[in-house]
Amino acid sequence: MSSGSKHPDMSETSPVSKADTAPLSNSAVPPPSVEAVQESLQEAAKGGTNIDTLVGRLVVDNGLATAEEVQHCLELAKVGREDQNARSLVELLVDQEYVTRRQVARLRQLVEAERSGQKIPGYKVLNKLGAGAMATVWKARQVSLDRLVAIKVLPRKFTTNPQFIERFYAEGRAAAQLNHPNIVQAYDVGKAGDFHYFVMEFVDGRTVHDDIVKHKRYAEKDAIEVAIQVTEALLHAHERGLVHRDVKPKNVMITKEGVVKLADMGLARAITDKEAAEAEQGKAFGTPYYISPEQIRGELRIGPPADVYSLGATLYHMVTGNVPFDGKNPSAVMHKHLKAELVPPDHVNPKLSVGISEVIEMMMAKDPRQRYQSCKDLLVDLRAIKERKSPPLAHKETFDASALASITQAEAAAASTSDLPEDRSVERGPLSRDWIVILLVVMLVLSVVANIVQAVIRGS
């Protein structure tokens, strides 16, 4: 899990959360008032510990203020109580300008981490990385091995729901089957008191979503490198019988060393799990901006091409700065995945090569049978365009489709001619058939020339 950003959105049992289709924004959020922070701290502490004592220790431990500064404020608080002008330690720390309102707002997370850390033996919880509808993720230290980890904790409201608990443990089991440098590693899953938790590798870095927000879009060569590593991760998962079902920018993490890690196996499912497939049939699982058409339809068989589609949508977003399909709500977005024609990436960003546009278009074909059938095939084309060569599979597919369309049109024209009422003044014979053959050849040649001209225009 990442230290440079919030943890990726937790996968939902339904894809229609507002966060999944909300416009990206860099707008700054003003810090909360001191009174709001104080109330929040009281709630987080749940009255188990004197709030001033807890705040004082956390402020010092996390370097927000010195012990002397905290002691000074505690003395001021004591004087205030004697004068019947009681003020909290939080208020005094801000008034004395030892901490800022924004710094003190982090204290709620620190208090929550303190409480969670007391509940999971063997781990010292440090701070919150992020939260979603399905889980909260904490940065922690595993005491026995002295290593940083990320701990995903199921919210209390789901601890009495067998379905949510089973899905939570299913994620842990799925992740435990995978061992690959481009996949976030699973370490442990279990229960401590009322807490169900899942311990995984801590990724010190950022997400692709963070990069898009910050830089608008990726340079083509950088996007290809990320896509290759994600494809390697998916190939590993597919070979072990798992389909991810939620590939998106927030689930693609990048370490400070540039290693790409595919995260969040919350929607992963065994390809051969017929019972789970039947239970989920007719329901859409995934994230609207990046979900495949067959996932939207809730089809019984969801295989590797679904992940290829989602990675294609992610790559589209990376190189164009736009999601492939947008809309006012999740339903509108998903309808476009099913019906709307994809605007070619190089039409959105003319700086893109023809090759990467061809690859993305094949990855995002509506019909799964027209996509790459395996990540091995996809890697062939991705590595080709990385070397600035034409992608052999996508380019062949594009050419074949164009040529076939031209021949079909020619055959239709010939058929319509033969269906006309016979003109007795025109003698039909071998010569007429020869002209039809010549016409077909000419149209095929024109199709090839058109493809070459289009490629030159796109590449210029």
Secondary structure, 3 states (H helix, E strand, C coil): CECCCCCCCCCCCCCCCHHHHCCCCCCCCCCCCHHHHHHHHHHHHCCCCCHHHHHHHHHHHCCCCCHHHHHHHHHHHHHHHHCCCCCCHHHHHHHCCCCCHHHHHCHHHHHHHHHHHCCCCCEEEEEEEEECCCCEEEEEEECCCCEEEEEEECCHHHCCCHHHHHHHHHHHHHHHCCCCCCECCEEEEEEECCEEEEEEECECEEEHHHHHHHHCCCCHHHHHHHHHHHHHHHHHHHHCCEECCCCCHHHEEEECCCCEEECCCCCCEECCCHHHHHHHCCCCCCCCCCCCHHHHCCCCCCCHHHHHHHHHHHHHHHHHCCCCCCCCCHHHHHHHHHHCCCCCHHHHCCCCCHHHHHHHHHHCCCCHHHCCCCHHHHHHHHHHHHCCCCCHHHHHHHHHHHHHHHHHHHHHHHHHHHCCCCCCCCCCCHHHHHHHHHHHHHHHHHHHHHHHHHHHHHHC
